[in-house]
Amino acid sequence: DSASRTRPFVLLTFAGGARMCLGIRFAQMEFKAIVARVLQTMSLSAVGGDVAHAGFWNARPAGPMRALLRAR
């Protein structure tokens, strides 16, 4: 059930409701652009073998995941 997985304060820094920060969408887009740029110049790989899948549509790992980040 999605209600049990909802985290009500996940965007607390941007407030919520009618007074939500106008910059939230820009901040999300900016974050995605930064991550995309970093991944263009770096190589990311899992450390310690296979990573267990949590079973959600977005391929989230089931627990903590160690990763190695190297320059390409």
Contacts in CASP RR format, 6 or more apart in sequence:
PFRMAT RR
TARGET T0000
AUTHOR 0000-0000-0000
METHOD contacts of the structure
MODEL  1
DSASRTRPFVLLTFAGGARMCLGIRFAQMEFKAIVARVLQTMSLSAVGGD
VAHAGFWNARPAGPMRALLRAR
11 24 0 8 1.000
14 20 0 8 1.000
14 21 0 8 1.000
14 23 0 8 1.000
14 24 0 8 1.000
14 27 0 8 1.000
15 21 0 8 1.000
21 27 0 8 1.000
41 71 0 8 1.000
41 72 0 8 1.000
42 69 0 8 1.000
42 70 0 8 1.000
42 71 0 8 1.000
42 72 0 8 1.000
43 69 0 8 1.000
43 70 0 8 1.000
43 71 0 8 1.000
43 72 0 8 1.000
44 67 0 8 1.000
44 68 0 8 1.000
44 69 0 8 1.000
45 67 0 8 1.000
45 68 0 8 1.000
45 70 0 8 1.000
46 65 0 8 1.000
46 66 0 8 1.000
46 67 0 8 1.000
46 68 0 8 1.000
47 66 0 8 1.000
47 67 0 8 1.000
47 68 0 8 1.000
48 66 0 8 1.000
51 61 0 8 1.000
51 62 0 8 1.000
51 65 0 8 1.000
52 61 0 8 1.000
52 62 0 8 1.000
52 63 0 8 1.000
53 59 0 8 1.000
53 60 0 8 1.000
53 61 0 8 1.000
53 62 0 8 1.000
54 60 0 8 1.000
54 61 0 8 1.000
54 62 0 8 1.000
54 63 0 8 1.000
55 62 0 8 1.000
END
